[in-house]
């Protein structure tokens, strides 16, 4: 339900994620055995849009257990740094890095709030600041986030964001055709659904979450206000999860609407650069 922001939103969300880390580590959704064996966890369009990362420093904000962070390291980025609110998530990411043979100079992980990233990460700026896929919805103030993220982009570098499209939060969960929720609401979304996207039936205790919706225009304007130049904003007709019951899982692992029905954007990606002379 939409409601005013509760005072304990930060603690509630951290408890939620702390509890889900061991569930995710052992889940088929993340399939860490396949990841350890070489599976690339990045979406197919991400390396294409980002380009060559060989030898480039990369900071991943809100990295969870680090599989995307370490996938970029496998593509040649380095050093890579992942930052996440959850201590258990960071410990899991560090363990994965060790198993893959990355030392701390090549892949480091830091436990901190994303708003404190500038003080928490080892370097003052990075060639690539990467974030997204279920990340921005946990933040109440997108302008504050944009200021922090932009401050960590090195001159000549860029921010790359991949995220679920906020339009999907407006439609009914079953068909994805009926508008039920306000696209422009600024109220918090407070939920207490048990389980997790990686295991819907997993028994869980800390189920209360507080999230926010951030329209595309708000995100783009917040980044532009920092002085970053928006290079592109791409919308995608695929999802990583079955956001609506009507979506069908395809052979490539993405969820799409059935053939023949009108599509809406389910995800988006954005690149914003910092001029070399800034």
Number of C-alpha atoms within 10 A of each C-alpha: 10 16 11 12 16 11 8 10 18 16 11 16 19 17 16 21 21 17 17 24 20 14 19 21 18 14 14 13 12 16 14 17 12 12 16 14 9 12 13 17 16 15 13 10 10 13 13 9 14 16 8 12 18 13 14 16 22 27 31 25 24 26 28 28 28 27 23 19 29 31 18 23 24 16 15 16 23 21 20 27 27 28 29 24 22 25 20 19 28 24 18 18 27 23 14 19 23 12 11 15 10 19 13 14 10 16 24 23 28 23 21 19 16 18 18 12 23 15 11 15 19 12 12 13 20 24 23 25 26 25 22 18 18 12 17 22 20 19 20 19 15 22 18 13 20 21 18 17 24 24 20 22 24 21 16 14 23 27 30 21 20 22 19 25 23 19 20 20 18 17 18 16 17 12 13 20 16 11 14 12 14 13 16 13 13 17 15 22 18 18 13 13 12 17 17 17 14 17 16 10 10 14 13 14 13 19 19 15 22 25 20 21 25 21 16 14 8 14 16 20 14 20 24 17 13 16 16 24 17 17 12 13 14 12 17 15 15 22 24 15 17 17 21 19 12 16 19 17 17 12 7 7 13 16 21 22 23 13 8 6 7 8 15 17 16 23 20 21 20 19 23 23 24 21 14 9 6 9
